[in-house]
């Protein structure tokens, strides 16, 4: 039989030749600060498990209890028969935590961004997007027939100029969409200034706060809380899949937003509801971040310490102001080499290369968590110093 996908072998080889190909790493233990990865015991700085909740006993116990009460699966999309009482209870508690009227849970953050943007924006509208927005936002924009404008990363002067364009001012609806915390650089969007411009020009505001949820603001309530712009963000997207250790994309906002999306967001309508065990663990995570503030406090203590010490060694950590701390190296091949040599010494850090970042902006990305001890971080710093000197990076 003819292999009609034979061309993929050539495409894969091209990726390998450009140092852009990666194998899936295999985790052989629970997600934690120290793991067994690809047969080797290492410290990991490559998870989004910011608060260390992914293997927390409280979440596991909540999940087990939910299986006993509700069973394992839901067996249907939420519009048909998949919405259980526990789903509604979770969304009420989530909205309370976020300080919004309502919240809606999608299967994942990518589904939340794609489904929401596609449902909200039409052919007579314009979407204004930050240059470095996440790929799921870009996908959502492409799924619409709306006009598109890109402004330079976090450049509020350029954003104002874009908003003053006649084709933007004359559009039916205008949506300004941005990441809250940018996932590759670890810097944050100036939401206070964006909200001011949105009010001035009559724009809808949407923030992708996947890396701000559980991390930024009081008790990890997000980047909108950090800037004290609650009520000014029309569409607050987040995730349970990172800091909270669970699964699911979040859209928080007004009740009418939730009501509309449950009827028009295709990525919600056509997706089977989350298993109740996942919902129960998500709900417990929201409780934990409020009951046990020490996790959030330790995350930031570890972040500040590690970032400062990396910089003291002479590494370039870019413009990061969050737990996402890149070590900038420039060339993709060099990022791949740095990652391999760190791993050989017992530190797992993934390289980030094109097309995730620009071709000359490759880096390895470190994410410190609340689970890391000072001893863990000191060992990571020792390894970085050894490899950094060996490679001539410091």
C-alpha positions in Angstrom: 0.0 0.0 0.0 1.3 3.4 -0.9 2.5 5.5 2.0 0.9 9.0 1.3 2.7 10.4 4.3 6.2 9.6 3.1 7.0 13.3 2.8 6.9 13.6 6.6 10.2 11.7 6.9 11.9 14.5 4.9 10.2 17.2 7.0 11.4 15.5 10.2 14.9 15.3 8.9 14.8 19.1 8.1 13.8 19.7 11.8 16.7 17.6 12.9 19.2 19.3 10.6 18.1 22.7 12.1 18.3 21.5 15.7 14.5 22.0 16.1 13.5 18.4 16.6 12.7 17.0 20.0 11.8 13.6 21.5 9.0 13.4 24.0 10.6 13.1 27.5 9.2 10.3 29.6 8.4 10.9 33.2 8.7 7.8 35.3 7.6 9.2 38.7 5.1 11.5 40.2 5.4 15.2 39.2 7.6 16.8 41.8 10.7 18.9 42.3 12.8 15.7 42.0 11.7 13.2 39.4 12.8 10.3 37.3 13.0 11.4 33.7 14.2 9.2 30.8 15.7 6.7 33.3 17.6 9.3 35.3 17.0 10.9 38.7 17.0 14.7 38.2 15.8 18.0 39.6 13.3 19.4 37.2 12.8 23.1 36.4 10.6 22.4 33.4 7.1 22.0 34.8 4.2 24.5 35.2 3.5 22.9 38.7 4.1 26.3 40.3 2.5 25.6 43.7 3.5 21.9 43.8 -0.1 20.8 43.8 0.1 18.2 41.0 0.9 15.4 43.5 -0.6 16.9 46.7 -2.4 14.4 48.9 -5.4 16.8 49.5 -6.1 16.9 45.7 -5.6 13.1 45.4 -8.0 12.5 48.3 -10.6 14.8 46.8 -10.3 13.0 43.4 -10.7 9.6 45.0 -13.8 10.6 47.0 -15.4 12.1 43.8 -14.9 8.7 42.0 -16.7 6.9 44.8 -19.6 9.4 44.7 -19.9 10.3 41.0 -18.1 7.5 39.1 -15.2 8.0 36.8 -16.5 9.5 33.5 -19.3 11.8 32.5 -20.2 10.1 29.2 -21.5 13.2 27.4 -20.9 16.8 26.4 -22.2 19.3 28.9 -25.0 20.5 26.6 -26.5 17.0 26.5 -26.1 15.1 29.8 -22.5 15.7 31.0 -23.1 18.6 33.3 -23.1 17.3 36.9 -23.9 19.2 40.0 -20.2 19.1 40.9 -19.3 21.0 37.7 -21.7 23.8 38.6 -20.4 24.0 42.2 -16.9 24.3 41.0 -17.7 27.1 38.5 -19.5 29.0 41.3 -16.4 28.7 43.6 -14.1 29.6 40.8 -16.1 32.8 40.0 -16.0 33.7 43.7 -12.2 33.2 43.7 -11.8 35.3 40.5 -14.1 38.0 41.7 -16.4 37.7 38.7 -20.1 37.0 38.2 -19.5 33.7 36.5 -16.9 31.2 35.2 -16.9 28.5 32.6 -14.6 25.5 32.4 -13.3 24.3 29.0 -11.3 21.1 28.5 -8.1 23.1 28.2 -6.7 26.6 27.9 -6.2 26.2 24.1 -9.9 25.3 23.8 -10.9 28.3 26.0 -9.0 30.8 23.8 -10.0 29.3 20.5 -13.6 28.8 21.4 -14.1 32.2 23.0 -12.5 34.3 20.3 -14.2 32.5 17.5 -17.6 32.8 19.2 -17.3 36.5 20.2 -15.7 38.0 17.1 -17.2 38.3 13.6 -16.3 39.5 10.1 -17.1 43.2 10.8 -14.9 43.2 13.9 -11.2 43.8 14.6 -8.8 41.9 16.9 -5.8 43.8 18.3 -3.2 41.3 19.6 0.2 41.6 21.3 3.1 40.5 19.1 4.2 37.8 21.6 0.8 36.3 22.4 0.4 32.6 23.0 -0.2 30.3 20.0 -3.7 29.5 21.2 -4.7 33.1 20.9 -3.2 33.2 17.4 -5.2 30.1 16.5 -8.4 31.7 17.9 -7.8 34.8 15.8 -7.3 32.7 12.7 -10.6 30.9 13.2 -12.5 34.2 12.8 -13.0 36.4 9.8 -12.2 39.5 11.8 -9.7 42.1 10.9 -6.3 41.7 12.6 -3.8 44.2 14.0 -0.6 43.3 15.8 1.1 45.8 18.2 4.8 45.5 19.3 5.2 43.6 22.5 3.9 45.6 25.5 4.2 48.8 23.5 1.4 51.0 24.7 2.3 53.9 22.3 2.0 51.6 19.4 -1.3 50.1 20.7 -2.7 53.6 20.9 -1.7 54.2 17.3 -3.3 51.0 16.2 -6.6 52.0 18.0 -6.5 55.3 16.2 -6.5 53.7 12.7 -9.8 54.5 10.9 -10.4 50.8 10.0 -10.1 49.9 13.7 -12.2 52.8 15.0 -14.9 52.1 12.5 -15.1 48.3 13.2 -18.3 47.0 14.8 -16.4 45.4 17.8 -12.8 45.8 18.8 -11.0 43.2 21.0 -7.7 43.9 22.7 -6.2 40.5 23.6 -3.0 39.9 25.5 -1.2 37.3 27.7 -1.1 38.3 31.3 2.3 36.6 32.0 4.2 35.8 28.8 5.1 32.2 28.8 8.5 32.3 27.1 10.0 35.5 28.6 8.3 35.7 32.0 7.4 39.3 31.7 3.9 40.7 32.3 1.4 42.8 30.3 0.6 46.3 31.6 -3.1 45.6 32.1 -3.7 48.8 33.9 -2.7 50.8 30.8 -4.5 48.5 28.4 -7.7 48.9 30.4 -7.3 52.7 30.2 -6.9 52.5 26.4 -9.8 50.1 26.1 -12.1 52.4 28.0 -11.0 55.4 25.9 -11.5 53.6 22.6 -14.5 51.4 23.5 -12.8 48.0 23.3 -13.4 44.6 24.7 -10.5 43.4 26.8 -9.3 39.8 27.0 -6.3 38.4 29.0 -4.8 35.0 28.7 -3.7 34.5 32.3 -2.7 30.8 32.1 0.7 31.5 33.7 -0.7 34.2 36.1 -3.4 32.0 37.6 -2.3 30.8 41.0 0.9 32.9 40.6 0.2 36.6 40.3 -1.9 38.8 42.7 -3.2 38.2 46.2 -3.5 34.4 46.8 -2.7 33.8 43.2 -5.9 35.4 42.0 -4.2 36.5 38.7 -2.7 39.4 36.8 -5.9 41.4 36.9 -5.7 41.2 40.7 -2.0 42.2 40.6 -2.9 45.4 38.7 -6.2 45.9 40.6 -8.3 46.0 37.4 -11.0 43.6 38.5 -14.2 44.5 36.6 -12.2 46.1 33.8 -11.2 42.8 32.1 -14.2 41.6 30.1 -12.8 38.1 29.4 -10.4 36.7 31.9 -9.0 33.4 30.6 -6.9 31.1 32.9 -6.2 27.5 33.5 -6.4 24.9 36.2 -3.6 22.9 34.4 -0.6 24.8 35.7 -0.3 26.3 39.2 -3.3 24.4 40.4 -2.0 21.0 39.3 -5.3 20.0 37.6 -6.8 20.3 34.2 -9.1 22.7 32.3 -9.2 26.2 30.7 -11.1 28.9 32.5 -13.2 31.8 31.2 -14.3 34.2 33.9 -16.5 37.3 33.5 -20.1 38.4 33.4 -23.0 35.9 33.5 -24.0 36.8 30.0 -20.6 35.8 28.7 -20.9 32.4 30.3 -24.4 32.0 29.0 -23.4 32.9 25.5 -20.3 30.7 25.3 -22.2 27.6 26.6 -24.4 28.0 23.4 -21.9 29.3 20.8 -18.3 28.2 21.7 -17.7 25.1 19.6 -14.7 23.9 21.7 -17.0 23.8 24.7 -20.2 22.5 23.0 -18.5 19.5 21.3 -16.2 18.4 24.2 -17.1 15.7 26.7 -17.3 17.1 30.3 -14.4 16.7 32.7 -14.4 13.6 34.8 -15.7 14.4 38.3 -12.4 13.4 39.9 -10.7 16.2 38.0 -13.4 18.7 39.0 -13.1 17.7 42.7 -9.3 18.1 42.6 -9.6 21.4 40.9 -12.0 22.6 43.5 -9.7 21.4 46.3 -6.9 23.4 44.7 -8.9 26.6 44.8 -9.5 25.9 48.5 -5.9 25.1 49.2 -4.5 28.3 47.7 -6.7 30.2 50.1 -6.3 27.9 53.2 -2.6 27.5 52.9 -1.0 30.7 51.7 2.5 29.4 52.5 2.6 27.7 49.0 2.2 31.0 47.2 4.7 32.7 49.6 7.3 30.0 49.1 6.9 30.1 45.3 7.9 33.8 45.3 10.7 33.3 47.8 12.2 30.6 45.6 11.7 32.6 42.5 13.4 35.7 43.8 16.3 33.7 45.2 17.0 31.6 42.1 16.6 34.6 39.7 19.0 36.7 41.7 21.6 34.0 42.0 21.5 33.1 38.3 22.0 36.8 37.5 24.9 37.0 40.0 26.6 34.1 38.2 26.4 36.2 35.0 23.5 34.5 33.1 21.1 36.6 31.0 17.6 36.0 32.3 16.0 38.4 29.9 13.1 40.6 31.1 11.5 38.1 33.4 9.6 39.3 36.5 7.8 36.0 37.2 8.7 32.4 38.1 9.4 31.8 34.4 13.1 32.5 34.2 14.8 32.0 30.9 18.5 31.6 30.4 19.1 33.3 27.1 21.7 31.7 24.7 20.7 32.9 21.2 21.3 29.9 18.9 19.0 26.9 18.8 22.0 24.5 18.7 23.5 26.1 21.8 20.2 25.9 23.7 19.9 22.2 22.8 23.5 21.6 24.0 23.0 23.5 27.2 19.9 21.4 28.0 21.7 18.1 27.3 24.7 19.0 29.5 22.5 20.2 32.4 20.6 16.9 32.2 23.8 14.9 32.3 24.7 16.7 35.6 21.2 16.0 37.1 19.1 19.0 36.1 16.2 18.7 33.6 15.5 22.0 31.8 13.9 22.0 28.3 15.4 24.1 25.5 13.0 26.6 23.8 13.8 27.1 20.2 12.1 28.4 17.0 9.2 28.5 16.2 8.3 28.9 19.9 10.7 31.9 20.0 12.6 33.9 17.3 15.5 32.0 15.6 18.1 34.2 17.4 16.4 34.1 20.8 16.7 30.4 21.9 16.9 29.7 25.6 16.3 27.2 28.2 13.3 28.0 30.4 13.4 27.5 34.1 10.3 27.5 36.3 10.9 27.4 40.0 8.1 25.9 42.1 7.0 26.0 45.7 8.1 22.4 46.1 11.8 23.2 45.5 13.9 23.4 48.7 16.8 25.8 49.0 19.1 22.8 48.8 17.4 21.9 45.4 18.0 25.4 44.1 21.6 25.6 45.3 22.3 22.3 43.5 20.7 23.7 40.3 22.9 26.8 40.6 26.0 24.7 41.1 25.2 22.7 38.0 24.5 25.9 36.0 27.8 27.4 37.1 29.7 24.3 36.1 28.1 24.0 32.6 27.9 27.7 32.0 31.7 28.0 32.4 32.3 24.9 30.4 30.2 26.3 27.5 31.6 29.9 27.8 28.2 31.3 28.7 29.5 33.0 31.9 
